[in-house]
Amino acid sequence: MLLPNNFENEISSRFYDKEVTVLETRERIEPDGGVVREDNTEKCKFFGNVRFNAQEELQSDIGLHLDADITITCRNETNVSLNDCLVYLGKRYKVNNLIPSDSHLTITGKECK
C-alpha cells in the first residue's frame, strides 16, 4: 500500500503521546572482578504509545510469546537498544525485545525490581 509521505508524522502526532526516558547503561568492573551495572544517566527521551500486559495481543498479532510488563510502539528511528533501561511513570523497565516493522518499532520490557 502506498502511503503519503507525512503518514508517519500523522501517526506520531495522534498516538505517540507518552514520554519515555532511556537511561544509558554503563558497566563498571570492581577491583575484586565483580561487574556493576549503572543506568542512572539520561541517554534520551522519546514519545510512544504505552500498553501494559499485552502479551495475548502480541501473541495473536505477530506470533510471539513474550514475557513483558510493558509494550511501547514508537518511531523506527528511536535510539533504544536491547538491555537499555526505560523509565515510564517512575518505574524502570529493562528492554528485552525490539521488533521493527514498516511503520513503527515495538519495544517490550520487564520491570526492574
C-alpha positions as CSV (number, residue, x, y, z in Angstrom):
1,M,0.0,0.0,0.0
2,L,1.3,3.4,-0.9
3,L,1.1,5.9,2.0
4,P,1.6,9.6,1.9
5,N,5.0,11.0,2.9
6,N,3.5,12.6,6.1
7,F,1.8,9.3,7.2
8,E,4.4,8.6,10.0
9,N,4.1,12.2,11.3
10,E,0.3,11.9,11.4
11,I,0.5,8.6,13.4
12,S,3.1,10.1,15.7
13,S,1.2,13.2,16.5
14,R,-2.0,11.3,17.2
15,F,-0.8,8.1,19.1
16,Y,2.7,8.7,20.4
17,D,1.7,10.9,23.4
18,K,3.6,9.2,26.3
19,E,7.1,10.4,27.2
20,V,9.6,7.6,28.0
21,T,13.2,8.2,29.2
22,V,16.1,6.0,28.1
23,L,18.9,5.6,30.6
24,E,22.4,5.0,29.4
25,T,23.8,1.7,30.8
26,R,27.4,1.5,31.8
27,E,29.2,-1.4,33.3
28,R,32.0,-0.9,35.8
29,I,34.4,-3.6,36.9
30,E,35.2,-3.5,40.6
31,P,38.7,-4.3,42.0
32,D,37.6,-7.8,43.0
33,G,36.4,-8.5,39.4
34,G,32.7,-8.0,40.0
35,V,30.7,-6.2,37.3
36,V,28.4,-3.4,38.4
37,R,25.7,-2.2,36.0
38,E,24.9,1.5,36.3
39,D,22.0,3.1,34.5
40,N,21.5,6.5,36.0
41,T,22.4,8.9,33.2
42,E,19.8,10.0,30.8
43,K,20.5,8.9,27.2
44,C,17.5,10.4,25.5
45,K,13.7,10.8,25.7
46,F,11.1,9.7,23.1
47,F,7.3,9.6,22.7
48,G,5.4,6.4,22.2
49,N,2.2,4.5,22.7
50,V,2.4,2.6,26.0
51,R,0.5,-0.5,26.9
52,F,0.7,-2.9,29.9
53,N,0.3,-6.7,30.0
54,A,-0.4,-7.0,26.3
55,Q,1.1,-10.5,25.8
56,E,-2.0,-12.1,24.4
57,E,-2.4,-9.3,21.8
58,L,1.3,-9.6,20.7
59,Q,0.8,-13.4,20.5
60,S,-2.1,-13.0,18.1
61,D,-0.7,-10.1,16.2
62,I,2.9,-11.1,15.5
63,G,3.0,-14.7,16.7
64,L,5.5,-14.2,19.5
65,H,5.1,-15.2,23.1
66,L,6.8,-12.5,25.1
67,D,7.4,-12.2,28.8
68,A,6.8,-8.4,29.1
69,D,5.4,-6.0,31.6
70,I,5.3,-3.1,29.2
71,T,4.9,-2.7,25.4
72,I,5.7,0.5,23.7
73,T,5.2,1.4,20.0
74,C,7.2,4.3,18.6
75,R,9.0,5.6,15.5
76,N,11.6,3.3,14.0
77,E,14.3,5.9,14.4
78,T,14.1,5.8,18.2
79,N,17.5,5.5,19.9
80,V,16.9,2.4,22.1
81,S,18.9,-0.9,22.4
82,L,18.4,-4.3,24.0
83,N,19.0,-4.2,27.7
84,D,18.6,-0.4,27.9
85,C,16.7,0.8,31.0
86,L,13.5,2.7,30.3
87,V,11.7,4.9,32.8
88,Y,7.9,5.5,32.5
89,L,5.7,6.9,35.3
90,G,8.5,6.5,37.8
91,K,9.1,2.7,37.1
92,R,12.1,1.2,35.4
93,Y,11.9,-1.4,32.7
94,K,14.7,-3.4,31.0
95,V,14.3,-3.7,27.2
96,N,14.0,-7.4,26.3
97,N,12.8,-7.2,22.7
98,L,12.9,-4.7,19.8
99,I,10.6,-5.7,17.0
100,P,10.8,-3.4,13.9
101,S,8.1,-3.2,11.3
102,D,7.4,-1.0,8.3
103,S,5.6,1.7,10.2
104,H,6.9,1.5,13.8
105,L,9.1,-0.1,16.4
106,T,7.7,-2.3,19.1
107,I,9.6,-2.4,22.4
108,T,8.9,-4.8,25.2
109,G,10.4,-4.7,28.7
110,K,10.3,-6.3,32.1
111,E,10.0,-4.2,35.2
112,C,13.3,-3.9,37.1
113,K,12.9,-4.9,40.7
